[in-house]
């Protein structure tokens, strides 16, 4: 400071200087950046610690030390690593471009401050001028844009350079991971502001610009990975974005033919007579609106009529098939008690799956009964718990039935797995693959039905236990760690997924869609099976009785 008074005064007021005065020994002092007194070299010397190409590593000697930096809660945990992967870092370290931006260009050297300090070069409103030191032409263009003017007017939400390009992750617009890569601009970068309800309402911006773009051909193509289709910047500009009412704006009606003509040569002035962001309503894009209404009406009437006819035809044929099977089926398969248990299981399982998944996937169309009415999700929870209670009662009754009734004990014995089941599985695989012509003869219950039954028992136990933990979570947390409840919630969800998919793929196929039974195996309703179906199996003593 005796020789470098100006630099010393600036340093003493910086974050490093203030920290050092406060007794924080880790704070960078002169020798940490410039070296020991007898080894200090001119900044133009390639061996100097403050030679431009060496500055990132000099800063990294402290800022890449995780143990040393942990207590200061800095935003960037590995700043040198992230910088080396940016367009600036690659230019400096891979291409040897000494003019590429280094730490001090953005953060300052002796005058380094936190980004929360208005004096800081990286303070939000100072960012454009900081970047403008290297990107002067771009900075001047940005200052005249709607965003630049908003920043100068003190609008905190107005985007500055780092909002679009990033900070320690700035990458070339040609890199797919860049925030200004063609497909990222309209899907991620611009929507951060233009799909934000807070910003849209505060500044009275059109609320559906992102949505209407994504629904257009341009948006659909961009979402599919096209890098040549028009994105937000293609039409509105990049750094020179202006209001559509500005005569110099690329989206001003007078300039649309030229703007669109970049991709659509000869588009002509007629483009200005339609909306770019099409949002049909009775007052806007009326031609599209009325055509849409017409086709919706046409589709509903045509397909609805077809659907009604098909449904009536199906019900008639289903009724004929039911009556035929009812007259032909003479052999007892299920008692009324067993069929009633099955129906109750069908109702409770379906209701539980629907109300449970409606919570996890509440933004899907099929969850609408709980989203369109006020307090719908409260009713969802009540319905889910009521069905869970009925399911538990059904499980308890079924256990009593299987162990304490004669019919149940016979059924339980018939459901027990045997070595023959594994042999039957092998024989059926060989038959289905066309290797063997012979099909195995099944017993009272085959391996398909047994696997379903025991999977149901296992799944029911898991769902009941985890469901109880989640329902009475306050009580559970008195005795159990929270991570155990998190595991229970995960198990509950994935077991529900497993059970639902098993029902849809395995049970519905063998009960409904299998050509042997289509359109349905009626035994779950009428309780009897036909002589032809009985011949497929070995006659068990129970069936004879």
C-alpha positions as CSV (number, residue, x, y, z in Angstrom):
1,X,0.0,0.0,0.0
2,X,3.0,2.3,0.4
3,X,3.6,2.2,-3.3
4,X,0.2,1.1,-4.6
5,X,-2.0,3.4,-2.6
6,X,-4.9,3.5,-5.1
7,X,-5.1,-0.2,-5.6
8,X,-4.8,-0.7,-1.8
9,X,-7.7,1.7,-1.1
10,X,-9.9,-0.1,-3.6
11,X,-8.9,-3.5,-2.2
12,X,-9.6,-2.5,1.4
13,X,-13.2,-1.7,0.5
14,X,-13.7,-4.9,-1.4
15,X,-15.2,-8.1,0.0
16,X,-11.7,-9.6,0.4
17,X,-10.3,-6.5,2.1
18,X,-13.3,-6.2,4.5
19,X,-13.1,-9.9,5.3
20,X,-9.4,-9.6,6.1
21,X,-9.9,-6.7,8.4
22,X,-12.6,-8.7,10.1
23,X,-10.1,-11.3,11.0
24,X,-11.0,-13.9,8.4
25,X,-7.5,-15.3,7.6
26,X,-8.8,-17.2,4.5
27,X,-9.6,-14.0,2.7
28,X,-7.3,-13.3,-0.3
29,X,-4.6,-10.7,0.3
30,X,-2.1,-9.2,-2.2
31,X,0.4,-12.1,-2.0
32,X,-2.4,-14.7,-2.5
33,X,-3.0,-13.4,-6.0
34,X,0.4,-11.8,-6.9
35,X,2.7,-14.1,-5.1
36,X,5.4,-13.7,-2.4
37,X,7.2,-10.3,-2.5
38,X,10.4,-11.7,-4.0
39,X,8.6,-13.7,-6.7
40,X,6.2,-11.1,-8.0
41,X,6.2,-10.8,-11.8
42,X,4.6,-8.3,-14.2
43,X,1.1,-9.2,-15.2
44,X,2.3,-9.5,-18.8
45,X,4.8,-12.2,-17.9
46,X,3.5,-15.6,-18.7
47,X,4.9,-17.0,-15.5
48,X,3.0,-14.4,-13.4
49,X,0.1,-15.6,-11.2
50,X,-2.0,-12.7,-12.6
51,X,-1.1,-13.2,-16.3
52,X,-4.5,-13.5,-18.0
53,X,-4.2,-17.1,-18.9
54,X,-3.2,-18.0,-15.3
55,X,-5.9,-16.0,-13.5
56,X,-8.6,-18.8,-13.4
57,X,-6.1,-21.2,-11.7
58,X,-5.0,-18.5,-9.3
59,X,-8.6,-17.9,-8.2
60,X,-9.2,-21.6,-8.1
61,X,-6.4,-22.1,-5.5
62,X,-8.9,-20.8,-3.0
63,X,-12.3,-21.0,-4.6
64,X,-11.9,-24.7,-5.7
65,X,-10.9,-25.7,-2.2
66,X,-14.2,-27.2,-1.0
67,X,-13.1,-27.4,2.6
68,X,-12.0,-23.8,2.8
69,X,-15.1,-22.4,0.9
70,X,-17.8,-24.5,2.6
71,X,-18.4,-22.1,5.5
72,X,-19.0,-19.2,3.1
73,X,-22.0,-20.8,1.2
74,X,-20.9,-19.5,-2.2
75,X,-23.1,-20.1,-5.2
76,X,-20.5,-21.8,-7.3
77,X,-19.0,-24.8,-5.6
78,X,-16.6,-25.7,-8.3
79,X,-16.1,-22.4,-10.2
80,X,-12.9,-23.4,-12.1
81,X,-14.4,-26.7,-13.3
82,X,-17.6,-25.0,-14.5
83,X,-15.7,-22.1,-16.1
84,X,-13.4,-24.5,-18.0
85,X,-16.5,-26.0,-19.6
86,X,-17.9,-22.7,-20.8
87,X,-17.3,-21.0,-24.1
88,X,-14.9,-18.6,-22.4
89,X,-13.0,-21.3,-20.6
90,X,-12.6,-23.4,-23.8
91,X,-11.5,-20.4,-25.8
92,X,-8.8,-19.6,-23.2
93,X,-7.5,-23.1,-22.2
94,X,-8.1,-25.1,-25.4
95,X,-7.7,-22.5,-28.2
96,X,-5.3,-20.3,-26.4
97,X,-7.3,-17.1,-27.0
98,X,-5.8,-14.7,-24.4
99,X,-8.6,-12.2,-25.0
100,X,-11.2,-14.6,-23.7
101,X,-13.0,-13.5,-20.5
102,X,-11.4,-14.6,-17.2
103,X,-12.6,-14.3,-13.6
104,X,-11.4,-10.7,-13.1
105,X,-13.2,-9.5,-16.3
106,X,-16.6,-10.3,-14.7
107,X,-15.9,-10.2,-11.0
108,X,-13.3,-7.5,-10.8
109,X,-9.8,-7.7,-9.3
110,X,-9.1,-5.3,-6.5
111,X,-12.7,-4.1,-6.6
112,X,-14.3,-7.5,-6.1
113,X,-17.8,-7.4,-4.5
114,X,-20.6,-9.8,-3.8
115,X,-23.3,-9.9,-6.5
116,X,-25.7,-8.4,-3.9
117,X,-23.6,-5.2,-3.7
118,X,-24.6,-2.5,-6.2
119,X,-20.9,-1.7,-6.6
120,X,-20.3,-5.2,-7.9
121,X,-19.6,-5.8,-11.6
122,X,-22.0,-8.8,-11.4
123,X,-24.8,-6.9,-9.6
124,X,-27.9,-7.5,-11.7
125,X,-28.2,-4.1,-13.3
126,X,-24.4,-3.9,-13.9
127,X,-24.2,-7.2,-15.8
128,X,-25.0,-5.7,-19.3
129,X,-22.2,-3.1,-18.9
130,X,-19.8,-5.8,-17.6
131,X,-20.5,-8.1,-20.5
132,X,-20.4,-5.1,-22.8
133,X,-16.7,-4.5,-22.1
134,X,-16.0,-7.4,-24.5
135,X,-19.3,-7.5,-26.4
136,X,-19.7,-3.8,-27.1
137,X,-21.8,-4.0,-30.2
138,X,-24.2,-6.5,-28.6
139,X,-24.4,-4.4,-25.5
140,X,-25.4,-1.3,-27.5
141,X,-28.1,-3.2,-29.4
142,X,-29.4,-4.7,-26.1
143,X,-29.6,-1.3,-24.5
144,X,-32.1,-0.2,-27.2
145,X,-34.2,-3.3,-26.8
146,X,-37.3,-3.7,-24.7
147,X,-35.4,-5.7,-22.2
148,X,-32.5,-3.2,-22.0
149,X,-34.8,-0.3,-21.5
150,X,-36.7,-2.2,-18.8
151,X,-33.4,-2.8,-16.9
152,X,-32.5,0.9,-17.2
153,X,-36.0,1.7,-15.8
154,X,-35.2,-0.4,-12.8
155,X,-37.4,-3.4,-13.6
156,X,-35.9,-6.2,-11.5
157,X,-37.5,-9.0,-13.5
158,X,-36.2,-7.7,-16.9
159,X,-33.7,-10.3,-18.3
160,X,-30.0,-9.4,-18.5
161,X,-27.2,-11.4,-20.2
162,X,-26.9,-14.1,-17.6
163,X,-30.7,-14.9,-17.6
164,X,-30.4,-16.2,-21.2
165,X,-26.8,-17.2,-21.5
166,X,-26.1,-18.4,-17.9
167,X,-23.2,-17.5,-15.6
168,X,-20.6,-20.2,-15.1
169,X,-22.4,-22.4,-17.6
170,X,-22.2,-20.1,-20.7
171,X,-21.9,-22.2,-23.8
172,X,-21.9,-21.7,-27.5
173,X,-25.3,-21.6,-29.1
174,X,-24.2,-24.6,-31.2
175,X,-23.9,-26.9,-28.2
176,X,-27.1,-28.8,-27.4
177,X,-26.6,-28.2,-23.7
178,X,-26.6,-24.4,-24.2
179,X,-29.5,-22.4,-22.9
180,X,-29.5,-20.5,-26.3
181,X,-29.4,-23.7,-28.4
182,X,-32.3,-23.4,-31.0
183,X,-34.5,-26.0,-29.3
184,X,-33.8,-24.7,-25.8
185,X,-34.8,-21.1,-26.6
186,X,-38.5,-21.6,-27.0
187,X,-38.9,-24.6,-24.6
188,X,-36.8,-23.4,-21.6
189,X,-35.1,-20.0,-21.9
190,X,-37.9,-17.6,-23.0
191,X,-40.6,-19.5,-21.1
192,X,-38.8,-18.9,-17.8
193,X,-40.2,-15.3,-18.0
194,X,-43.0,-15.5,-20.6
195,X,-44.7,-18.4,-19.0
196,X,-44.4,-17.0,-15.5
197,X,-47.8,-16.0,-14.2
198,X,-46.2,-13.4,-11.9
199,X,-44.4,-11.6,-14.7
200,X,-47.3,-11.9,-17.1
201,X,-49.8,-10.4,-14.7
202,X,-47.4,-7.7,-13.4
203,X,-46.4,-6.4,-16.8
204,X,-49.7,-7.2,-18.6
205,X,-48.0,-9.5,-21.1
206,X,-50.1,-11.8,-23.4
207,X,-50.5,-15.0,-21.3
208,X,-50.6,-17.6,-23.9
209,X,-47.6,-16.9,-26.2
210,X,-45.6,-19.9,-25.1
211,X,-48.6,-22.2,-25.2
212,X,-49.7,-21.1,-28.7
213,X,-46.2,-21.3,-30.0
214,X,-45.8,-24.9,-28.7
215,X,-49.1,-25.9,-30.3
216,X,-48.0,-24.5,-33.7
217,X,-46.1,-26.4,-36.4
218,X,-42.9,-24.5,-35.3
219,X,-43.3,-25.5,-31.7
220,X,-44.2,-29.1,-32.4
221,X,-41.2,-29.4,-34.8
222,X,-38.9,-27.8,-32.2
223,X,-40.1,-30.1,-29.5
224,X,-39.3,-33.0,-31.8
225,X,-35.7,-31.8,-32.1
226,X,-35.6,-29.7,-35.2
227,X,-32.9,-27.0,-35.0
228,X,-33.9,-25.2,-38.2
229,X,-37.5,-24.4,-37.4
230,X,-38.3,-20.9,-36.2
231,X,-38.0,-20.3,-32.5
232,X,-38.8,-17.2,-30.4
233,X,-35.5,-15.5,-31.4
234,X,-36.0,-16.2,-35.1
235,X,-39.0,-13.9,-35.2
236,X,-38.6,-11.5,-32.2
237,X,-34.8,-11.1,-32.5
238,X,-32.1,-11.9,-30.0
239,X,-30.5,-8.9,-28.4
240,X,-32.6,-6.4,-30.5
241,X,-36.1,-7.5,-29.2
242,X,-38.6,-4.6,-29.5
243,X,-42.3,-4.2,-28.8
244,X,-44.5,-5.2,-31.7
245,X,-45.8,-1.7,-31.9
246,X,-42.3,-0.3,-32.5
247,X,-41.8,0.4,-36.3
248,X,-38.3,-1.1,-36.0
249,X,-39.5,-4.4,-34.5
250,X,-39.1,-7.5,-36.6
251,X,-42.6,-8.5,-35.5
252,X,-44.2,-5.2,-36.4
253,X,-46.9,-6.0,-39.0
254,X,-45.1,-3.9,-41.6
255,X,-42.0,-6.0,-41.1
256,X,-43.6,-9.5,-40.9
257,X,-43.2,-10.2,-44.7
258,X,-39.5,-9.6,-44.4
259,X,-39.1,-11.5,-41.1
260,X,-41.1,-14.5,-42.2
261,X,-39.5,-14.3,-45.6
262,X,-36.2,-15.4,-44.2
263,X,-37.6,-18.9,-44.0
264,X,-40.6,-18.5,-46.4
265,X,-39.4,-16.5,-49.5
266,X,-42.2,-14.7,-51.2
267,X,-44.6,-15.0,-48.2
268,X,-45.8,-11.5,-49.0
269,X,-47.9,-9.0,-47.1
270,X,-50.8,-11.3,-46.6
271,X,-48.9,-12.8,-43.6
272,X,-49.7,-9.7,-41.7
273,X,-53.4,-10.3,-42.1
274,X,-53.4,-13.3,-39.8
275,X,-52.1,-14.1,-36.3
276,X,-48.7,-15.7,-35.8
277,X,-49.7,-16.9,-32.3
278,X,-53.0,-18.4,-33.3
279,X,-55.5,-18.3,-30.3
280,X,-59.0,-18.9,-31.7
281,X,-61.9,-17.2,-29.9
282,X,-65.1,-15.4,-30.9
283,X,-63.2,-12.2,-31.1
284,X,-59.8,-13.3,-32.3
285,X,-58.9,-15.6,-35.2
286,X,-62.6,-16.1,-35.8
287,X,-62.3,-18.1,-38.9
288,X,-60.2,-20.7,-37.1
289,X,-62.5,-20.5,-34.1
290,X,-65.7,-21.3,-36.1
291,X,-64.1,-24.0,-38.2
292,X,-62.9,-25.6,-34.9
293,X,-66.4,-25.4,-33.5
294,X,-67.8,-27.0,-36.6
295,X,-65.4,-29.9,-36.6
296,X,-65.8,-30.5,-32.9
297,X,-69.6,-30.7,-33.4
298,X,-69.1,-32.9,-36.5
299,X,-66.7,-35.3,-34.6
300,X,-68.9,-35.5,-31.6
301,X,-72.0,-36.3,-33.6
302,X,-70.3,-38.6,-36.1
303,X,-68.0,-40.6,-33.8
304,X,-70.6,-40.3,-31.0
305,X,-73.2,-41.9,-33.2
306,X,-70.8,-44.6,-34.3
307,X,-69.9,-45.2,-30.7
308,X,-73.5,-45.6,-29.6
309,X,-74.3,-48.0,-32.4
310,X,-71.2,-50.1,-31.7
311,X,-72.0,-50.1,-28.0
312,X,-75.6,-51.3,-28.6
313,X,-74.4,-53.9,-31.0
314,X,-71.7,-55.1,-28.5
315,X,-74.2,-55.2,-25.6
316,X,-76.7,-57.2,-27.8
317,X,-74.0,-59.8,-28.7
318,X,-72.7,-59.8,-25.2
319,X,-76.2,-60.6,-24.0
320,X,-76.6,-63.4,-26.5
321,X,-73.3,-64.9,-25.5
322,X,-74.2,-64.6,-21.8
323,X,-77.6,-66.4,-22.3
324,X,-75.9,-69.1,-24.3
325,X,-73.2,-69.7,-21.7
326,X,-75.8,-69.6,-18.9
327,X,-77.8,-72.4,-20.5
328,X,-74.7,-74.5,-21.3
329,X,-72.6,-73.9,-18.1
330,X,-73.6,-76.7,-15.7
331,X,-70.5,-77.3,-13.6
332,X,-70.0,-75.3,-10.4
333,X,-66.9,-73.1,-10.5
334,X,-67.6,-70.4,-7.8
335,X,-70.2,-70.2,-5.1
336,X,-72.2,-67.0,-4.6
337,X,-70.1,-66.2,-1.5
338,X,-66.9,-66.4,-3.6
339,X,-68.4,-64.3,-6.4
340,X,-69.5,-61.7,-4.0
341,X,-65.9,-61.5,-2.6
342,X,-64.6,-61.1,-6.1
343,X,-67.1,-58.2,-6.9
344,X,-66.2,-56.4,-3.7
345,X,-62.5,-56.8,-4.5
346,X,-63.1,-55.5,-8.0
347,X,-64.9,-52.4,-6.6
348,X,-62.4,-51.6,-3.8
349,X,-59.3,-52.3,-5.9
350,X,-60.5,-50.1,-8.8
351,X,-61.5,-47.3,-6.5
352,X,-58.2,-47.4,-4.6
353,X,-56.1,-47.4,-7.8
354,X,-58.1,-44.5,-9.3
355,X,-58.1,-42.3,-6.2
356,X,-54.5,-43.1,-5.4
357,X,-53.1,-42.4,-8.9
358,X,-55.3,-39.3,-9.1
359,X,-53.2,-37.8,-6.3
360,X,-49.9,-38.7,-7.9
361,X,-51.0,-37.6,-11.4
362,X,-53.4,-34.8,-10.5
363,X,-52.5,-32.9,-13.7
364,X,-53.8,-35.6,-16.0
365,X,-57.2,-35.4,-17.8
366,X,-58.6,-38.5,-16.1
367,X,-58.2,-36.8,-12.6
368,X,-60.7,-34.1,-13.6
369,X,-63.5,-35.2,-11.1
370,X,-61.2,-34.1,-8.3
371,X,-59.9,-30.9,-9.9
372,X,-63.1,-29.3,-11.3
373,X,-64.9,-28.9,-8.0
374,X,-63.7,-27.0,-4.9
375,X,-62.3,-29.3,-2.3
376,X,-62.3,-32.2,-4.8
377,X,-59.0,-33.6,-3.5
378,X,-60.3,-33.6,0.1
379,X,-63.1,-35.9,-1.1
380,X,-60.5,-38.0,-3.0
381,X,-58.7,-38.6,0.2
382,X,-61.8,-39.5,2.1
383,X,-63.0,-41.9,-0.7
384,X,-59.5,-43.5,-0.8
385,X,-59.5,-44.2,3.0
386,X,-63.1,-45.5,3.0
387,X,-62.2,-47.9,0.2
388,X,-59.1,-48.9,2.0
389,X,-61.1,-49.7,5.2
390,X,-63.5,-51.8,3.1
391,X,-60.5,-53.5,1.5
392,X,-59.1,-54.4,4.9
393,X,-62.4,-55.8,6.0
394,X,-62.6,-57.9,2.9
395,X,-59.1,-59.2,3.4
396,X,-60.0,-60.2,7.0
397,X,-63.2,-61.9,5.9
398,X,-61.4,-63.8,3.1
399,X,-58.8,-65.0,5.6
400,X,-61.6,-66.3,7.9
401,X,-63.3,-67.9,4.9
402,X,-60.2,-69.7,3.7
403,X,-59.2,-71.1,7.1
404,X,-62.5,-71.6,9.0
405,X,-65.0,-72.9,6.4
406,X,-65.0,-76.2,4.7
407,X,-65.3,-74.7,1.2
408,X,-62.5,-72.3,2.0
409,X,-60.1,-75.0,3.2
410,X,-60.8,-77.0,0.0
411,X,-60.1,-73.9,-2.1
412,X,-56.9,-73.0,-0.1
413,X,-55.6,-76.6,-0.6
414,X,-56.3,-76.3,-4.3
415,X,-54.4,-73.0,-4.5
416,X,-51.2,-74.4,-3.0
417,X,-48.3,-74.4,-5.5
418,X,-47.1,-77.8,-6.7
419,X,-44.2,-79.1,-8.7
420,X,-46.7,-79.8,-11.5
421,X,-47.3,-76.1,-11.8
422,X,-43.7,-75.5,-12.9
423,X,-43.9,-78.4,-15.3
424,X,-47.2,-77.1,-16.7
425,X,-45.6,-73.6,-17.2
426,X,-42.7,-75.2,-19.1
427,X,-45.1,-77.3,-21.3
428,X,-47.3,-74.3,-22.1
429,X,-44.2,-72.3,-23.1
430,X,-43.1,-75.1,-25.4
431,X,-46.7,-75.4,-26.8
432,X,-47.0,-71.6,-27.4
433,X,-43.6,-71.5,-29.1
434,X,-44.8,-74.2,-31.5
435,X,-42.2,-76.7,-30.2
436,X,-44.7,-79.1,-28.7
437,X,-48.2,-79.9,-29.9
438,X,-49.4,-81.2,-26.5
439,X,-51.0,-79.0,-23.9
440,X,-50.8,-79.9,-20.2
441,X,-53.9,-80.9,-18.3
442,X,-54.6,-78.5,-15.4
443,X,-55.9,-79.2,-12.0
444,X,-58.7,-77.3,-10.1
445,X,-56.5,-74.1,-10.5
446,X,-53.7,-73.8,-13.0
447,X,-50.4,-72.0,-12.5
448,X,-51.8,-68.8,-14.0
449,X,-54.6,-68.6,-11.4
450,X,-52.3,-69.6,-8.6
451,X,-49.7,-67.0,-9.4
452,X,-52.5,-64.4,-9.5
453,X,-53.9,-65.4,-6.2
454,X,-50.7,-65.5,-4.2
455,X,-49.5,-62.2,-5.9
456,X,-52.8,-60.7,-4.7
457,X,-52.2,-62.0,-1.1
458,X,-48.6,-60.7,-1.1
459,X,-49.7,-57.3,-2.6
460,X,-52.6,-56.9,-0.2
461,X,-50.3,-57.4,2.8
462,X,-47.8,-54.8,1.6
463,X,-50.5,-52.3,0.7
464,X,-52.3,-52.7,4.0
465,X,-49.1,-52.3,6.1
466,X,-47.7,-49.4,4.2
467,X,-51.2,-47.8,3.9
468,X,-51.6,-47.9,7.7
469,X,-48.2,-46.3,8.2
470,X,-49.1,-43.5,5.8
471,X,-52.7,-43.0,7.2
472,X,-51.5,-42.8,10.8
473,X,-48.3,-41.0,10.0
474,X,-48.3,-38.8,13.1
475,X,-48.5,-41.9,15.3
476,X,-45.9,-43.7,13.3
477,X,-43.4,-40.9,13.5
478,X,-43.5,-41.1,17.3
479,X,-41.7,-44.5,17.0
480,X,-40.3,-44.7,13.5
481,X,-37.7,-42.6,11.6
482,X,-39.1,-40.4,8.8
483,X,-37.0,-42.3,6.2
484,X,-39.0,-45.4,7.0
485,X,-42.2,-43.6,6.2
486,X,-40.6,-42.3,2.9
487,X,-39.8,-45.9,2.1
488,X,-43.4,-46.9,2.9
489,X,-44.7,-44.2,0.6
490,X,-42.4,-45.4,-2.2
491,X,-43.3,-49.1,-1.7
492,X,-47.0,-48.2,-1.6
493,X,-46.9,-46.4,-4.9
494,X,-44.8,-48.9,-6.8
495,X,-46.7,-51.8,-5.5
496,X,-49.9,-50.1,-6.7
497,X,-48.3,-49.7,-10.1
498,X,-47.2,-53.3,-10.2
499,X,-50.7,-54.6,-9.1
500,X,-52.5,-52.4,-11.6
501,X,-50.3,-53.4,-14.5
502,X,-50.6,-57.1,-13.5
503,X,-54.4,-56.8,-13.5
504,X,-54.5,-55.0,-16.9
505,X,-52.0,-57.3,-18.7
506,X,-52.3,-60.7,-17.0
507,X,-55.8,-61.0,-15.4
508,X,-57.8,-59.2,-18.1
509,X,-56.2,-61.2,-20.8
510,X,-56.9,-64.6,-19.3
511,X,-60.4,-63.6,-18.1
512,X,-61.6,-61.5,-21.1
513,X,-59.3,-61.1,-24.1
514,X,-58.1,-64.7,-24.4
515,X,-59.8,-66.3,-27.5
516,X,-60.8,-69.1,-25.2
517,X,-63.1,-66.8,-23.2
518,X,-63.7,-63.7,-25.3
519,X,-65.8,-61.6,-24.8
520,X,-65.7,-62.8,-21.2
521,X,-65.3,-65.8,-18.8
522,X,-68.8,-65.6,-17.3
523,X,-68.0,-67.9,-14.4
524,X,-67.3,-64.8,-12.2
525,X,-71.0,-63.9,-12.6
526,X,-72.9,-67.1,-13.1
527,X,-70.5,-69.2,-11.0
528,X,-70.6,-72.2,-13.4
529,X,-68.4,-73.4,-16.3
530,X,-69.2,-75.5,-19.4
531,X,-68.4,-79.2,-20.1
532,X,-65.9,-78.1,-22.8
533,X,-64.0,-75.9,-20.4
534,X,-64.0,-78.7,-17.8
535,X,-62.4,-81.1,-20.3
536,X,-59.5,-78.8,-20.5
537,X,-58.7,-79.7,-16.9
538,X,-58.4,-82.8,-14.9
539,X,-61.6,-83.4,-12.9
540,X,-60.9,-82.5,-9.3
541,X,-62.8,-84.1,-6.5
542,X,-64.3,-80.7,-5.6
543,X,-65.7,-80.2,-9.1
544,X,-67.3,-83.7,-9.0
545,X,-69.0,-82.8,-5.8
